[in-house]
């Protein structure tokens, strides 16, 4: 393996990343580079995970190999993540906390359950049942959720309406390639609620899972997360600015369980507020009214604030499963208790947390949201959160770089 030049190193990085899809289909979330390289990898002998780990280490040792410092830092962080994945695939026993650190460059620890109890107090107030706890609070929350269920026949029309409105806002605020398009499809039997399949050439297919109901307070966030100005928008702008215009070919591949994911999920979870502002519920209520649906924007805002401290519940569940090896039934009950969800919803969450490919991924949402939230707020004089959000869309940022800027 020769990496005499920066281009050689990037080619080997792409070849290495593509090889992981031979071991775990779906590991390559998106690839928009030279199709001949993918054909070459697909037709090669089946890769050996231990050999992939060695190749990742060798490439990391060869850095910067002529790459500018920011690109070398990006590739290096992803090579460390790939080495850990290869070691896992080779059967090596790696502690869950260390696994998350290697994948996403964040440190995780259990949260204080006292904060969850305080969140329940605020939720009870927002629901108009002050002092309710336990089964009473769960029943009140379940009743509220039922009142927010979207009739299945309206899910697709509402997705089209919300995405169209968000697309126009994003086009005016951040800009989109003229040729970009999204096709939405309704699916079932998946461990996630929504998924963006980026196809390259500024095209995406976004799948919306209807195994469980879609809710008035959740659908705008889901559409913004997957489409505008979330995953689809980020992919489009990076393909245009970094790959097509900037010749940063390492940005033509998006790999699961790497720092890219933490940055992308944190960005996407901030997408709706970036597009519509913190009062997005009022905007959504107007759209819902056109479909004959009543959405209580004020209550939705109150509940959103009240549930903010429950962000870490699912990460705590992952730590219980994979770090402390708690029985899955007990973890499901933990999810039911603190997230106030029924058993089927808890089991759906557990399915995601126990998927071999996705088991560590919950930390991208938790730690990605928290890291990016602090960084977006840390604006310099004359800057706005939107200026910073634009950088997330356009630049190859990493968790380490954001921490360094926050520290400075």
HELIX and SHEET records of a PDB file:
HELIX    1   1 UNK A    6  UNK A   23  1                                  18    
HELIX    2   2 UNK A   35  UNK A   43  1                                   9    
HELIX    3   3 UNK A   49  UNK A   62  1                                  14    
HELIX    4   4 UNK A   69  UNK A   89  1                                  21    
HELIX    5   5 UNK A   96  UNK A  104  1                                   9    
HELIX    6   6 UNK A  113  UNK A  126  1                                  14    
HELIX    7   7 UNK A  134  UNK A  147  1                                  14    
HELIX    8   8 UNK A  152  UNK A  173  1                                  22    
HELIX    9   9 UNK A  216  UNK A  226  1                                  11    
HELIX   10  10 UNK A  231  UNK A  238  1                                   8    
HELIX   11  11 UNK A  239  UNK A  244  3                                   6    
HELIX   12  12 UNK A  249  UNK A  252  5                                   4    
HELIX   13  13 UNK A  259  UNK A  269  1                                  11    
HELIX   14  14 UNK A  271  UNK A  276  1                                   6    
HELIX   15  15 UNK A  280  UNK A  290  1                                  11    
HELIX   16  16 UNK A  297  UNK A  306  1                                  10    
HELIX   17  17 UNK A  308  UNK A  310  5                                   3    
HELIX   18  18 UNK A  313  UNK A  322  1                                  10    
HELIX   19  19 UNK A  328  UNK A  339  1                                  12    
HELIX   20  20 UNK A  343  UNK A  353  1                                  11    
HELIX   21  21 UNK A  362  UNK A  377  1                                  16    
HELIX   22  22 UNK A  385  UNK A  394  1                                  10    
HELIX   23  23 UNK A  399  UNK A  407  1                                   9    
SHEET    1   A 2 UNK A  28  UNK A  31  0                                        
SHEET    2   A 2 UNK A 253  UNK A 255 -1                                        
SHEET    1   B 3 UNK A 181  UNK A 187  0                                        
SHEET    2   B 3 UNK A 203  UNK A 209  1                                        
SHEET    3   B 3 UNK A 194  UNK A 200 -1                                        
END                                                                             
